[in-house]
Amino acid sequence: MDRQKNTGLEVILEQLIEHGADDMANIFARAFELAMRIERERFLGAGHYERTAGRRGYANGTKPKRIDTPAGTVTVQVPKSAGHDGEPFYPQSLERGRRSVRAVMLAVAETPDIRLRNH
């Protein structure tokens, strides 16, 4: 699970290095998508394709959502889940029915696992 996070972060950083601030909206969208995937893994109790005894369902694709940011409107892929009882997964960072940059900024700020490790 950690290697997949590192690879995702590296791709985002490479995009930042290559395009700089000119592509900030897309860079932000990719970082936010990574944060939401990490949140879904925590909700499910397992990483992508990981089998665990405490798993609470499974990943079930994504759905697009438009979000307004200071860098412009971006479309992010919101992860979905299925096969679990109780409250369905929805990223806490997104306020249901709202396209808010405030919610997006909170999501990225609250994801402490996004950091590079030596490999």
C-alpha positions, 0 to 999 in steps of 0.5 A, a space after each residue: 500500500 505504501 509503495 502505491 502512495 509513494 508512486 502516486 505522489 511522485 507522479 504528481 510531483 513530476 507533473 509539478 516539476 515539468 509544468 510548474 505553477 501553470 498547471 496548478 489546477 490539475 496538479 491540485 486535482 491529482 493530489 486531492 484524488 490521491 488523498 481521497 483514495 487513501 481515505 477510502 483505503 482507511 475506510 475499507 481497512 485495506 489497500 487496493 487489491 489487499 486482502 485483510 481480515 478486517 476489510 469492510 467492503 471493496 473499492 468500486 471505481 470512481 465518479 467525476 465531480 467538479 470543484 471550484 478552486 482559486 486556480 479554476 474549476 477542476 474535475 476530480 475522480 471521487 472514489 466509490 466503495 460497495 459491499 459494506 453495511 452501514 454508512 456508505 463511503 463518501 470522502 469527509 473532505 467533500 461536503 455532500 452536494 457542494 463544490 467547495 474549495 474549502 472542503 478540498 483544502 481541508 482534505 489535502 491538509 488532513 492527509 498526513 500519509 502523503 510523504 516520500 520515503 526512501 526506496 
